Amino acid sequence: MEYLIFEEILSGREEKAMEHEVLIGTVKNKNQFEVNFSEKFYHIPEAVVPKNMLPVEYIALYLPSGTFGDGEGCIEYYGKVAETKLVKRGEIEFIPSRNPDMTYYKFEVEEWQKLDSPIIRECGGIYAKAFTSLEKLLSAKKLSDIVNTERAVAKKIRNRGFSEEELEKIEITKDPVGVKLLAKRINKAAGREKVTPVQISKYLLEKGYLEMAFDEKTKTENRVPTEKGSALGIENFWEINRFYREYSKNYYSEAAQKFVIEHLNEIIMITLDEAYKND
């Protein structure tokens, strides 16, 4: 009897492990995808991966919408993990980082395999990582089949999202405004802080309206509008702060303000940890 109970416990542990044998990792941009794919690895900060979710047997790559143009997010490739290493971020030479001393998991992959059909994002998304079983990954058609994004989105929007009444109260002006003032107006209409400037910027980065650009003159990396962002009505200017130092600032036209407001219930899905992640 004791042996049977112990066998059941082991079986339960194995079933639980199977549920997170696949780490679905977000690829931030086209360059990262090309490097991860060609060099057969995936990297993610150690702090982001709970220890009880290890070991990881497979990696699947989630490509957010806008990674290769205007397409929706999807999972199209996965691979079996050959080796898992803890490395300093600076050791991953193919993709430069501003946090070289941060510890990362580097999952080396045997070969990337293409799914029979892409797993399409129809609602929500994956902002850092998710876990699933290989069986679910291979049979899924929609992202919500494996990570319950629709349910998670509905719950977060119900608890933290903006109602139609709140959205209608947000002040929109013909004069361009900075992201801090835009966030302040949004939160004023809601009666409490629901969104931060950095969440708005993170969303626009992920959607391809902003990009990071290094300025040789100030030796700083700044968020600047892409061609797509400029077409929306985001303009970048250099200003001087009270210490007489130049800094880059984006201004949002009336159309750009409306765009942000229309997408607030997607923007709040970005956690503050993810929004402030600087890599």
Residue pairs with C-beta under 8 A, 6 or more apart in sequence:
18 133
18 134
18 135
19 131
19 132
19 133
20 53
20 56
20 131
20 132
20 133
21 56
21 57
21 58
21 133
21 134
22 56
22 57
22 58
22 59
22 60
22 78
22 131
22 132
22 133
22 134
22 136
22 137
23 42
23 44
23 49
23 53
23 56
23 58
23 59
23 60
23 107
23 129
23 130
23 131
24 59
24 60
24 61
24 62
24 75
24 126
24 129
24 130
24 131
24 132
24 137
24 146
24 147
25 42
25 44
25 59
25 60
25 61
25 62
25 129
26 62
26 64
26 126
26 127
26 128
26 129
27 33
27 36
27 61
27 62
27 63
27 64
27 67
28 64
28 206
29 67
30 67
30 68
31 95
32 95
33 61
33 63
33 67
35 94
35 95
36 42
36 43
36 61
37 61
37 77
37 112
39 94
40 79
40 108
40 109
40 110
40 111
40 112
41 106
41 107
41 108
41 109
42 59
42 61
42 106
42 107
42 109
43 87
43 89
43 92
43 95
43 104
43 105
43 106
43 107
44 104
44 105
44 107
44 128
44 129
45 102
45 103
45 104
45 105
45 277
45 279
46 86
46 103
46 104
46 105
47 103
48 128
48 129
49 56
49 105
49 129
53 131
54 84
55 81
55 84
56 81
56 84
56 107
57 80
57 81
57 134
58 78
58 79
58 80
58 81
58 134
58 137
59 78
59 79
59 81
59 107
59 109
60 75
60 77
60 78
60 132
60 137
61 75
61 76
61 77
61 78
61 112
62 73
62 74
62 75
62 125
62 126
62 130
63 73
63 74
63 75
63 76
64 73
64 121
64 125
64 126
64 206
65 71
65 72
65 73
65 121
65 125
65 206
65 207
66 206
66 207
66 208
67 73
70 208
72 120
72 121
72 122
73 120
73 121
73 125
73 126
73 143
74 118
74 119
74 120
74 121
74 143
75 115
75 118
75 119
75 137
75 143
76 114
76 115
76 118
76 119
77 112
77 113
77 114
77 115
78 112
78 113
78 115
78 137
79 109
79 110
79 111
79 112
79 113
80 109
80 110
80 111
81 107
81 108
81 109
81 110
82 108
82 109
82 110
83 107
83 108
84 105
84 106
84 107
84 108
85 105
85 106
85 108
86 103
86 104
86 105
86 106
87 103
87 104
87 106
88 100
88 101
88 102
88 103
88 104
89 97
89 99
89 100
89 101
89 102
89 103
89 104
89 279
90 97
90 100
90 101
91 106
92 104
92 106
97 279
98 221
98 278
98 279
99 278
99 279
102 279
115 137
115 138
117 141
119 137
119 140
119 141
119 142
119 143
119 145
119 146
120 141
120 142
120 143
121 142
121 143
121 149
122 142
122 143
122 144
122 150
123 143
123 144
123 149
123 150
123 153
124 143
124 144
124 149
124 150
124 152
124 153
124 269
125 143
125 149
125 269
126 143
126 147
126 149
127 269
127 270
127 271
127 274
128 271
128 273
128 274
128 277
130 146
130 147
132 140
132 146
132 147
136 145
136 146
137 146
139 145
140 146
143 149
144 150
144 151
153 269
156 268
156 269
157 265
157 268
160 194
160 268
161 264
161 265
161 268
162 186
162 190
162 194
162 264
162 265
162 268
166 189
166 190
167 189
167 261
167 264
169 189
170 185
170 186
170 189
170 261
171 185
171 188
171 189
172 254
172 257
172 258
172 261
173 254
173 257
174 254
176 233
176 235
176 251
176 252
176 253
176 254
176 256
177 185
177 251
177 252
177 257
178 249
178 250
178 251
178 252
179 197
179 200
179 201
179 250
179 252
180 197
182 197
182 200
182 252
182 257
182 260
183 195
183 196
183 197
183 200
186 194
186 195
186 260
186 261
186 264
187 193
187 194
187 195
194 264
194 268
195 264
195 267
195 268
196 272
196 275
198 272
198 275
198 276
199 267
199 268
199 270
199 272
199 275
200 260
200 267
201 210
201 223
201 275
202 270
202 274
202 275
203 263
203 266
203 267
203 270
204 210
204 223
204 229
204 234
204 260
205 211
205 212
205 223
206 270
208 226
208 228
208 229
209 225
209 226
209 228
209 229
209 232
209 234
210 223
210 224
210 225
210 226
210 229
210 234
210 250
211 223
211 224
211 225
211 226
212 221
212 222
212 223
212 224
213 221
213 222
213 223
213 224
214 220
214 221
214 222
215 221
215 222
215 248
217 246
218 245
218 246
218 247
218 248
220 247
220 248
222 236
222 248
223 248
223 250
224 236
224 248
224 250
225 232
225 234
225 235
225 236
225 250
232 253
232 255
232 256
232 259
233 252
233 253
233 254
233 255
233 256
233 259
234 250
234 251
234 252
234 253
234 256
235 250
235 251
235 253
236 248
236 249
236 250
236 251
237 248
237 249
237 251
238 246
238 247
238 248
238 249
239 246
239 247
239 249
240 246
240 247
241 247
252 260
260 267
